[in-house]
Amino acid sequence: MEDDGFVLPFAGYDLTNDIHPIFSRDNFPGADYDVLSPALRLASRILMLERSLTHYYTVLFVEATAVPYPADSGRKGEVYGALYPPTYPLSVRQTQLVQQELVNMAQSVKFRRMDFGTDGTEGLMEPGKPTQRNCYVRPGFHGLPSTVFYSEELYTRLPRPYHETAGTDFSHELLEHYFHLVTILLHELAHSVRCSVMGTAGETVFIGEHALSEAGFDYEVAVFDGHMLYREGSGTDLEDWPSRASLMHYLRTGSMIYFSGQPLPAVGLAFAVPESWILGMFRDEFWNDVSTGKSLGLPPKLIGWRRYTPECYCSTCCAEDRWDDKDVTKLPDLSGPRDPNCQVGMTEPWHVARRAGGVDDSIPAGYGVGQYGFVYAILEN
């Protein structure tokens, strides 16, 4: 590994690990690399987690299993491909193999900024040819290099507070913006890796029992046990993924998504992620605890909120809704009149109440919160 970033001694940030070659200076043309380095150090830490490496080993080396579509899916007699992650820890050799392939990926991806306007998009991966492709390709598949685009609007929030706080302390707000950028980069990188390995066929292959195939969300579920969703002004949620609401969202927006027909929960739960957990990830001490087994590194799930509800889902399932030329209206409909307080799938009173008084107020009786927000049981003698 090489280290292209410059370490500044911030009180709230002391990561000293190397930056992974995927996130090298050459792969971020036109960006202030020193400003990005705190996010890239954290992204590098997460990328090398055992959970992350196991996911990429699955994508890179595990052979697909043919799985029949469920009898009630309308695709009787057809099969789809599923990649089942190993149920055992990776061996030293397997770990080395996947680590080397991720190093090779540095030749296959570039990261560029893009102004996405006001449509809510924050990251995007497009097949292209940034440089030569040099990564493992499955037999019978044709891999592609790619470009990851990340939000220009998010990037512009970083330089001023970075330089203004040099040698003192990062604000909590700045670190949360960095974490938001990390989740975007890692999500889109997962699309790039699958694209590099399988080309356009990548999104047709499912991970294990996942009902939907979406490389970025598949990675987030493997690493965080859910989708990290940043909400301006109210923090970060860890959202269960997928749900029928997720599928309906894709269908109604005209986006492409592959559905295996496997059972889906009607709605997802969203869990408020403690700020202390996010801030802790920017400290070496946090990762020392992970490496020594004192901490799993997973975000705690303190309290669940229904991410979507029938009265707050904001469009109607029509008879024309189709997936792969199959009528999907047989799926339970989550539609209904739009609640005037509906805000991104959650009614305003819930949205405000869950943050009032801080997340710690919602900890179940008999439990406490550790230094980084992890929940632990209080055992009575």
VOPAGU-2260 file (C-alpha; in pm, 1 decimal, decimal comma):
REM VOPAGU-2260
SITE   aa  ch    i         X         Y         Z
SITE  MET   A    0       0,0       0,0       0,0
SITE  GLU   A    1     105,8     358,7     -54,1
SITE  ASP   A    2      -1,8     663,2     135,8
SITE  ASP   A    3     -89,3     966,5     -73,6
SITE  GLY   A    4    -269,0    1161,0     197,7
SITE  PHE   A    5    -137,5    1416,4     445,0
SITE  VAL   A    6    -216,0    1357,3     814,3
SITE  LEU   A    7    -309,4    1663,6    1021,0
SITE  PRO   A    8    -329,9    1634,0    1402,4
SITE  PHE   A    9    -698,5    1694,1    1468,1
SITE  ALA   A   10    -833,9    1624,8    1815,1
SITE  GLY   A   11   -1142,6    1452,9    1672,3
SITE  TYR   A   12    -959,4    1263,5    1399,7
SITE  ASP   A   13    -639,5    1065,6    1435,6
SITE  LEU   A   14    -655,7     786,8    1175,8
SITE  THR   A   15    -302,4     700,7    1064,8
SITE  ASN   A   16    -365,4     397,2     842,3
SITE  ASP   A   17    -251,9     399,0     479,9
SITE  ILE   A   18    -495,4     490,6     206,6
SITE  HIS   A   19    -581,5     197,1     -18,5
SITE  PRO   A   20    -450,3     216,7    -378,7
SITE  ILE   A   21    -810,7     221,9    -505,3
SITE  PHE   A   22    -841,0     562,9    -338,8
SITE  SER   A   23    -501,6     691,6    -459,7
SITE  ARG   A   24    -446,3    1053,6    -557,3
SITE  ASP   A   25    -439,9     966,4    -927,4
SITE  ASN   A   26    -790,4     820,7    -901,6
SITE  PHE   A   27    -940,2    1152,1    -779,8
SITE  PRO   A   28    -857,7    1396,9   -1060,6
SITE  GLY   A   29    -942,3    1759,5    -992,5
SITE  ALA   A   30   -1004,6    1713,1    -619,1
SITE  ASP   A   31    -815,8    1855,4    -320,3
SITE  TYR   A   32    -677,5    1521,6    -209,4
SITE  ASP   A   33    -566,7    1639,2     135,1
SITE  VAL   A   34    -923,6    1751,0     205,6
SITE  LEU   A   35   -1056,5    1410,6     100,7
SITE  SER   A   36    -792,2    1212,2     292,6
SITE  PRO   A   37    -988,6    1173,3     622,4
SITE  ALA   A   38   -1275,2    1010,6     431,1
SITE  LEU   A   39   -1038,0     797,0     224,2
SITE  ARG   A   40    -853,1     669,6     532,9
SITE  LEU   A   41   -1182,5     563,3     687,0
SITE  ALA   A   42   -1300,2     409,1     359,7
SITE  SER   A   43    -973,1     214,2     346,3
SITE  ARG   A   44   -1026,6      84,7     700,3
SITE  ILE   A   45   -1378,3     -33,4     619,2
SITE  LEU   A   46   -1268,3    -184,7     286,9
SITE  MET   A   47   -1020,8    -410,2     471,5
SITE  LEU   A   48   -1271,0    -531,2     732,1
SITE  GLU   A   49   -1321,4    -908,5     734,3
SITE  ARG   A   50   -1688,9    -861,7     645,1
SITE  SER   A   51   -1592,0    -645,8     347,7
SITE  LEU   A   52   -1325,3    -887,6     225,9
SITE  THR   A   53   -1565,7   -1182,8     261,1
SITE  HIS   A   54   -1820,9    -998,9      46,7
SITE  TYR   A   55   -1565,3    -924,3    -223,8
SITE  TYR   A   56   -1427,4   -1278,0    -209,7
SITE  THR   A   57   -1783,4   -1393,8    -277,9
SITE  VAL   A   58   -1819,3   -1159,3    -575,7
SITE  LEU   A   59   -1474,2   -1236,0    -714,4
SITE  PHE   A   60   -1426,3   -1607,6    -657,3
SITE  VAL   A   61   -1740,3   -1794,3    -546,4
SITE  GLU   A   62   -1914,1   -1980,9    -827,1
SITE  ALA   A   63   -2280,2   -1899,1    -887,2
SITE  THR   A   64   -2545,0   -2150,8    -779,7
SITE  ALA   A   65   -2852,0   -2204,1    -997,9
SITE  VAL   A   66   -3164,7   -2138,8    -788,4
SITE  PRO   A   67   -3520,1   -2203,3    -916,6
SITE  TYR   A   68   -3756,3   -1907,9    -910,5
SITE  PRO   A   69   -4037,7   -1955,2    -655,8
SITE  ALA   A   70   -4343,3   -2132,2    -790,5
SITE  ASP   A   71   -4565,7   -1824,8    -745,9
SITE  SER   A   72   -4323,8   -1584,8    -916,8
SITE  GLY   A   73   -4461,9   -1638,4   -1266,0
SITE  ARG   A   74   -4124,9   -1782,4   -1376,5
SITE  LYS   A   75   -4178,7   -2150,2   -1304,6
SITE  GLY   A   76   -3905,5   -2366,2   -1453,6
SITE  GLU   A   77   -3656,1   -2077,6   -1477,3
SITE  VAL   A   78   -3348,3   -2031,9   -1258,3
SITE  TYR   A   79   -3133,2   -1741,1   -1146,9
SITE  GLY   A   80   -2773,3   -1722,8   -1025,8
SITE  ALA   A   81   -2692,0   -1668,8    -658,3
SITE  LEU   A   82   -2353,5   -1622,6    -491,9
SITE  TYR   A   83   -2347,5   -1768,4    -141,3
SITE  PRO   A   84   -2086,9   -1612,5      92,1
SITE  PRO   A   85   -1859,8   -1855,7     277,2
SITE  THR   A   86   -1994,6   -1956,5     617,0
SITE  TYR   A   87   -1639,9   -1985,1     754,7
SITE  PRO   A   88   -1365,3   -1725,9     805,2
SITE  LEU   A   89   -1148,3   -1668,4     500,5
SITE  SER   A   90    -815,5   -1848,9     506,1
SITE  VAL   A   91    -490,7   -1653,3     487,0
SITE  ARG   A   92    -459,9   -1747,8     120,0
SITE  GLN   A   93    -818,2   -1644,9      39,0
SITE  THR   A   94    -766,2   -1313,7     218,7
SITE  GLN   A   95    -448,9   -1248,7      20,6
SITE  LEU   A   96    -625,8   -1327,9    -306,9
SITE  VAL   A   97    -910,9   -1084,0    -251,0
SITE  GLN   A   98    -676,4    -815,2    -117,4
SITE  GLN   A   99    -464,1    -841,5    -433,5
SITE  GLU   A  100    -767,9    -818,1    -659,8
SITE  LEU   A  101    -880,8    -502,7    -479,9
SITE  VAL   A  102    -533,1    -355,7    -535,8
SITE  ASN   A  103    -566,6    -447,8    -904,2
SITE  MET   A  104    -898,6    -261,3    -910,5
SITE  ALA   A  105    -703,5      63,1    -871,1
SITE  GLN   A  106    -638,2      36,2   -1246,0
SITE  SER   A  107   -1007,4      -4,1   -1324,7
SITE  VAL   A  108   -1185,7     284,5   -1153,8
SITE  LYS   A  109   -1175,2     662,7   -1133,0
SITE  PHE   A  110   -1367,7     890,0    -895,9
SITE  ARG   A  111   -1500,7    1218,1   -1031,5
SITE  ARG   A  112   -1735,1    1484,4    -901,4
SITE  MET   A  113   -2071,9    1550,6   -1060,5
SITE  ASP   A  114   -2345,6    1805,5   -1003,5
SITE  PHE   A  115   -2656,5    1590,9    -965,0
SITE  GLY   A  116   -2888,5    1889,2    -930,2
SITE  THR   A  117   -3190,6    1850,7    -706,2
SITE  ASP   A  118   -3301,4    1495,6    -787,1
SITE  GLY   A  119   -3152,7    1353,2    -465,7
SITE  THR   A  120   -2881,3    1147,9    -637,8
SITE  GLU   A  121   -2549,3    1151,1    -450,2
SITE  GLY   A  122   -2347,1     883,0    -624,4
SITE  LEU   A  123   -2338,3     705,4    -958,3
SITE  MET   A  124   -2128,2     441,1   -1132,4
SITE  GLU   A  125   -2094,9     427,5   -1510,1
SITE  PRO   A  126   -1909,6     166,2   -1717,6
SITE  GLY   A  127   -1631,3     332,2   -1911,5
SITE  LYS   A  128   -1258,3     316,1   -1969,8
SITE  PRO   A  129   -1065,1     526,1   -1716,1
SITE  THR   A  130    -746,8     321,5   -1772,1
SITE  GLN   A  131    -672,9     -39,7   -1856,3
SITE  ARG   A  132    -868,7    -311,7   -1680,5
SITE  ASN   A  133    -658,5    -541,1   -1464,6
SITE  CYS   A  134    -887,4    -748,1   -1247,0
SITE  TYR   A  135   -1008,3   -1105,6   -1216,4
SITE  VAL   A  136   -1286,3   -1179,4   -1466,0
SITE  ARG   A  137   -1521,4   -1474,1   -1425,8
SITE  PRO   A  138   -1511,5   -1726,4   -1711,7
SITE  GLY   A  139   -1786,6   -1642,4   -1957,5
SITE  PHE   A  140   -1820,9   -1284,9   -1832,9
SITE  HIS   A  141   -1675,5    -967,3   -1980,9
SITE  GLY   A  142   -1556,9    -722,2   -1720,3
SITE  LEU   A  143   -1556,7    -345,2   -1763,1
SITE  PRO   A  144   -1368,0     -57,3   -1604,0
SITE  SER   A  145   -1582,5     220,9   -1464,0
SITE  THR   A  146   -1605,9     573,1   -1326,8
SITE  VAL   A  147   -1765,0     657,1    -992,5
SITE  PHE   A  148   -1929,3     998,0    -968,2
SITE  TYR   A  149   -1980,4    1153,4    -625,8
SITE  SER   A  150   -2175,0    1462,6    -527,8
SITE  GLU   A  151   -2022,8    1799,9    -614,5
SITE  GLU   A  152   -2254,6    1959,5    -358,3
SITE  LEU   A  153   -2124,1    1734,9     -78,5
SITE  TYR   A  154   -1762,1    1791,1    -180,9
SITE  THR   A  155   -1798,4    2170,5    -164,4
SITE  ARG   A  156   -1891,3    2142,9     204,9
SITE  LEU   A  157   -1550,0    2002,4     298,7
SITE  PRO   A  158   -1255,7    2234,8     209,3
SITE  ARG   A  159   -1335,1    2541,4     422,5
SITE  PRO   A  160   -1398,7    2362,5     756,5
SITE  TYR   A  161   -1104,3    2130,6     686,1
SITE  HIS   A  162    -857,8    2415,7     646,5
SITE  GLU   A  163   -1013,5    2635,3     916,6
SITE  THR   A  164    -975,0    2364,1    1182,2
SITE  ALA   A  165    -622,9    2251,5    1090,1
SITE  GLY   A  166    -434,9    2153,9    1404,9
SITE  THR   A  167    -738,7    2192,6    1631,7
SITE  ASP   A  168   -1054,0    1985,6    1598,9
SITE  PHE   A  169   -1297,1    1870,9    1335,9
SITE  SER   A  170   -1655,5    1965,6    1402,5
SITE  HIS   A  171   -1903,1    1682,6    1447,4
SITE  GLU   A  172   -2087,8    1811,5    1142,8
SITE  LEU   A  173   -1776,0    1786,2     924,0
SITE  LEU   A  174   -1704,6    1430,4    1038,3
SITE  GLU   A  175   -2063,3    1332,4     961,4
SITE  HIS   A  176   -2022,3    1478,6     611,2
SITE  TYR   A  177   -1703,8    1274,6     571,1
SITE  PHE   A  178   -1884,8     958,8     681,7
SITE  HIS   A  179   -2164,0    1035,7     436,1
SITE  LEU   A  180   -1903,8    1060,8     157,8
SITE  VAL   A  181   -1746,0     732,6     272,2
SITE  THR   A  182   -2076,9     546,3     241,6
SITE  ILE   A  183   -2132,5     690,8    -107,7
SITE  LEU   A  184   -1783,3     592,9    -228,2
SITE  LEU   A  185   -1803,1     240,3     -86,3
SITE  HIS   A  186   -2154,7     185,4    -224,3
SITE  GLU   A  187   -2055,1     289,7    -575,8
SITE  LEU   A  188   -1720,7     105,8    -555,4
SITE  ALA   A  189   -1918,3    -215,4    -498,6
SITE  HIS   A  190   -2089,6    -151,5    -832,9
SITE  SER   A  191   -1748,1     -93,4    -992,5
SITE  VAL   A  192   -1603,5    -420,0    -862,5
SITE  ARG   A  193   -1901,2    -621,8    -983,3
SITE  CYS   A  194   -1886,7    -438,9   -1317,5
SITE  SER   A  195   -1514,4    -511,5   -1347,1
SITE  VAL   A  196   -1572,4    -880,3   -1277,3
SITE  MET   A  197   -1896,7    -948,9   -1462,9
SITE  GLY   A  198   -1965,6    -650,0   -1683,1
SITE  THR   A  199   -2331,6    -572,4   -1738,7
SITE  ALA   A  200   -2427,7    -922,6   -1617,4
SITE  GLY   A  201   -2323,8    -832,4   -1262,5
SITE  GLU   A  202   -2656,6    -693,3   -1147,6
SITE  THR   A  203   -2843,0   -1005,9   -1260,7
SITE  VAL   A  204   -2668,7   -1220,5    -997,4
SITE  PHE   A  205   -2802,9   -1227,7    -641,5
SITE  ILE   A  206   -2613,2   -1248,4    -313,4
SITE  GLY   A  207   -2738,7   -1544,5    -111,9
SITE  GLU   A  208   -3107,1   -1511,3     -27,4
SITE  HIS   A  209   -3132,9   -1143,9    -121,2
SITE  ALA   A  210   -3459,5   -1083,5    -303,9
SITE  LEU   A  211   -3321,3    -785,7    -498,5
SITE  SER   A  212   -2987,2    -756,1    -673,7
SITE  GLU   A  213   -2818,9    -419,0    -623,4
SITE  ALA   A  214   -2440,5    -433,1    -580,6
SITE  GLY   A  215   -2410,6    -123,2    -360,2
SITE  PHE   A  216   -2684,1    -223,2    -118,2
SITE  ASP   A  217   -2555,3    -582,5    -115,0
SITE  TYR   A  218   -2219,7    -447,5       5,0
SITE  GLU   A  219   -2371,3    -219,8     268,5
SITE  VAL   A  220   -2576,9    -507,0     408,7
SITE  ALA   A  221   -2263,5    -723,8     427,0
SITE  VAL   A  222   -2063,0    -457,3     609,7
SITE  PHE   A  223   -2317,3    -256,7     812,5
SITE  ASP   A  224   -2612,2    -500,1     824,8
SITE  GLY   A  225   -2825,2    -243,0     643,6
SITE  HIS   A  226   -2824,3      67,8     425,4
SITE  MET   A  227   -2667,1     385,5     568,0
SITE  LEU   A  228   -2906,3     672,1     498,7
SITE  TYR   A  229   -2796,8    1026,9     584,9
SITE  ARG   A  230   -3071,2    1279,9     661,4
SITE  GLU   A  231   -2971,5    1644,8     657,4
SITE  GLY   A  232   -3023,8    1792,3    1001,7
SITE  SER   A  233   -3127,8    1469,4    1172,8
SITE  GLY   A  234   -2832,4    1234,6    1144,5
SITE  THR   A  235   -2783,4     891,9     991,2
SITE  ASP   A  236   -3024,5     598,0     984,3
SITE  LEU   A  237   -2940,3     233,1     932,3
SITE  GLU   A  238   -3221,7     106,5     711,9
SITE  ASP   A  239   -3318,0    -255,5     662,6
SITE  TRP   A  240   -3284,0    -353,7     297,9
SITE  PRO   A  241   -3461,2    -475,7      91,5
SITE  SER   A  242   -3836,8    -456,5     142,5
SITE  ARG   A  243   -4138,9    -455,1     -87,1
SITE  ALA   A  244   -4135,9     -79,5     -49,6
SITE  SER   A  245   -3784,1     -81,8    -197,2
SITE  LEU   A  246   -3901,8    -284,8    -494,7
SITE  MET   A  247   -4205,9     -62,3    -552,1
SITE  HIS   A  248   -3982,9     244,8    -538,0
SITE  TYR   A  249   -3771,2     109,6    -823,6
SITE  LEU   A  250   -4073,4      11,5   -1027,6
SITE  ARG   A  251   -4250,2     343,5    -985,4
SITE  THR   A  252   -3944,6     552,3   -1068,5
SITE  GLY   A  253   -3875,1     349,1   -1380,6
SITE  SER   A  254   -3538,7     226,4   -1248,8
SITE  MET   A  255   -3405,2    -118,4   -1332,3
SITE  ILE   A  256   -3387,3    -373,6   -1049,8
SITE  TYR   A  257   -3370,8    -752,7   -1062,2
SITE  PHE   A  258   -3609,8    -941,0    -834,1
SITE  SER   A  259   -3569,7   -1309,8    -750,5
SITE  GLY   A  260   -3926,3   -1356,1    -629,2
SITE  GLN   A  261   -3802,6   -1450,3    -282,4
SITE  PRO   A  262   -4012,8   -1329,0      13,9
SITE  LEU   A  263   -3978,8    -963,8     108,5
SITE  PRO   A  264   -4091,1    -785,1     425,6
SITE  ALA   A  265   -4362,1    -532,4     350,0
SITE  VAL   A  266   -4177,6    -241,1     507,5
SITE  GLY   A  267   -3825,5    -174,0     628,6
SITE  LEU   A  268   -3715,4     -59,5     971,4
SITE  ALA   A  269   -3477,0     231,2    1014,4
SITE  PHE   A  270   -3250,0     251,7    1318,0
SITE  ALA   A  271   -3104,9     578,1    1444,8
SITE  VAL   A  272   -2723,1     551,4    1435,2
SITE  PRO   A  273   -2564,1     720,9    1740,0
SITE  GLU   A  274   -2340,9    1009,5    1649,3
SITE  SER   A  275   -2082,0     871,1    1893,6
SITE  TRP   A  276   -2045,1     559,0    1680,1
SITE  ILE   A  277   -1983,4     761,3    1362,6
SITE  LEU   A  278   -1733,9     993,2    1533,2
SITE  GLY   A  279   -1556,0     696,7    1691,3
SITE  MET   A  280   -1476,2     551,2    1349,3
SITE  PHE   A  281   -1238,0     841,6    1287,9
SITE  ARG   A  282   -1015,8     734,1    1578,6
SITE  ASP   A  283    -743,7     467,2    1574,9
SITE  GLU   A  284    -864,8     349,5    1914,9
SITE  PHE   A  285   -1196,1     239,9    1759,7
SITE  TRP   A  286   -1016,7      21,9    1505,1
SITE  ASN   A  287    -774,2    -113,7    1764,1
SITE  ASP   A  288   -1078,4    -242,4    1953,9
SITE  VAL   A  289   -1208,8    -402,3    1633,3
SITE  SER   A  290    -876,0    -568,2    1550,8
SITE  THR   A  291    -839,6    -710,0    1903,2
SITE  GLY   A  292   -1194,5    -842,3    1910,9
SITE  LYS   A  293   -1319,1    -600,4    2177,8
SITE  SER   A  294   -1570,9    -461,2    1931,0
SITE  LEU   A  295   -1743,5    -597,0    1619,8
SITE  GLY   A  296   -1741,3    -255,9    1453,9
SITE  LEU   A  297   -2107,2    -289,8    1354,7
SITE  PRO   A  298   -2339,5       2,8    1426,5
SITE  PRO   A  299   -2587,3     -62,8    1706,5
SITE  LYS   A  300   -2957,3     -94,1    1632,5
SITE  LEU   A  301   -3099,1     104,2    1922,0
SITE  ILE   A  302   -3456,6     145,6    1810,4
SITE  GLY   A  303   -3649,8      59,9    1495,6
SITE  TRP   A  304   -3880,2     285,9    1298,8
SITE  ARG   A  305   -4100,4     181,0    1013,4
SITE  ARG   A  306   -3923,7     334,2     718,0
SITE  TYR   A  307   -4236,0     317,6     502,2
SITE  THR   A  308   -4601,4     299,0     599,3
SITE  PRO   A  309   -4916,9     252,7     389,1
SITE  GLU   A  310   -5040,5     599,8     478,9
SITE  CYS   A  311   -4706,0     761,6     397,2
SITE  TYR   A  312   -4596,3     581,4      83,7
SITE  CYS   A  313   -4622,9     852,4    -174,6
SITE  SER   A  314   -4747,9     689,9    -496,1
SITE  THR   A  315   -5004,4     435,5    -611,0
SITE  CYS   A  316   -4935,6      85,9    -742,3
SITE  CYS   A  317   -5095,3      70,3   -1084,4
SITE  ALA   A  318   -5193,1    -226,3   -1301,0
SITE  GLU   A  319   -4923,2    -115,5   -1546,4
SITE  ASP   A  320   -4644,8    -179,4   -1294,1
SITE  ARG   A  321   -4435,3    -455,1   -1444,4
SITE  TRP   A  322   -4102,8    -622,2   -1376,3
SITE  ASP   A  323   -3924,8    -804,7   -1656,7
SITE  ASP   A  324   -4256,5    -811,5   -1846,7
SITE  LYS   A  325   -4423,6    -981,1   -1549,0
SITE  ASP   A  326   -4716,5    -821,8   -1367,5
SITE  VAL   A  327   -4607,3    -748,5   -1011,1
SITE  THR   A  328   -4935,3    -607,1    -886,4
SITE  LYS   A  329   -4990,3    -931,9    -697,9
SITE  LEU   A  330   -4736,3    -801,7    -446,0
SITE  PRO   A  331   -4907,1    -641,6    -145,6
SITE  ASP   A  332   -4978,0    -280,0    -228,0
SITE  LEU   A  333   -4830,1     -21,5       8,6
SITE  SER   A  334   -5003,0     268,8    -156,5
SITE  GLY   A  335   -5255,8     505,1     -11,9
SITE  PRO   A  336   -5335,2     875,8      15,4
SITE  ARG   A  337   -5023,3    1077,2      72,7
SITE  ASP   A  338   -4996,8    1204,4     428,5
SITE  PRO   A  339   -4941,1    1584,1     421,8
SITE  ASN   A  340   -4660,5    1534,3     676,1
SITE  CYS   A  341   -4488,9    1265,1     466,8
SITE  GLN   A  342   -4113,6    1325,4     456,7
SITE  VAL   A  343   -3913,3    1067,5     263,6
SITE  GLY   A  344   -4135,0     784,6     377,2
SITE  MET   A  345   -4170,3     887,7     741,2
SITE  THR   A  346   -4436,9    1109,8     891,7
SITE  GLU   A  347   -4305,0    1433,7    1036,4
SITE  PRO   A  348   -4416,4    1372,7    1397,8
SITE  TRP   A  349   -4219,5    1044,9    1405,7
SITE  HIS   A  350   -3924,0    1206,5    1230,3
SITE  VAL   A  351   -3895,9    1478,4    1493,6
SITE  ALA   A  352   -3987,8    1275,0    1799,7
SITE  ARG   A  353   -3722,7    1011,0    1739,6
SITE  ARG   A  354   -3447,6    1273,4    1762,7
SITE  ALA   A  355   -3592,5    1478,2    2046,9
SITE  GLY   A  356   -3383,3    1442,7    2357,9
SITE  GLY   A  357   -3109,2    1245,2    2181,8
SITE  VAL   A  358   -3081,8     884,4    2076,2
SITE  ASP   A  359   -2971,7     767,9    2421,8
SITE  ASP   A  360   -3321,8     833,2    2557,6
SITE  SER   A  361   -3448,2     545,4    2344,9
SITE  ILE   A  362   -3220,3     276,2    2491,0
SITE  PRO   A  363   -3428,1     -10,9    2630,5
SITE  ALA   A  364   -3438,5     -52,4    3007,6
SITE  GLY   A  365   -3158,2    -273,3    3131,3
SITE  TYR   A  366   -2912,9    -167,8    2862,5
SITE  GLY   A  367   -2636,3      89,9    2847,0
SITE  VAL   A  368   -2427,0     251,0    2573,4
SITE  GLY   A  369   -2050,8     213,7    2549,0
SITE  GLN   A  370   -1797,9     473,7    2439,3
SITE  TYR   A  371   -1880,4     439,6    2069,1
SITE  GLY   A  372   -2253,6     386,6    2101,5
SITE  PHE   A  373   -2253,7       8,8    2124,4
SITE  VAL   A  374   -2535,1    -136,3    2329,5
SITE  TYR   A  375   -2443,3    -372,4    2609,1
SITE  ALA   A  376   -2657,5    -554,3    2864,9
SITE  ILE   A  377   -2641,8    -442,4    3228,6
SITE  LEU   A  378   -2609,0    -764,7    3425,7
SITE  GLU   A  379   -2724,9    -768,5    3786,8
SITE  ASN   A  380   -2527,4    -963,4    4046,0
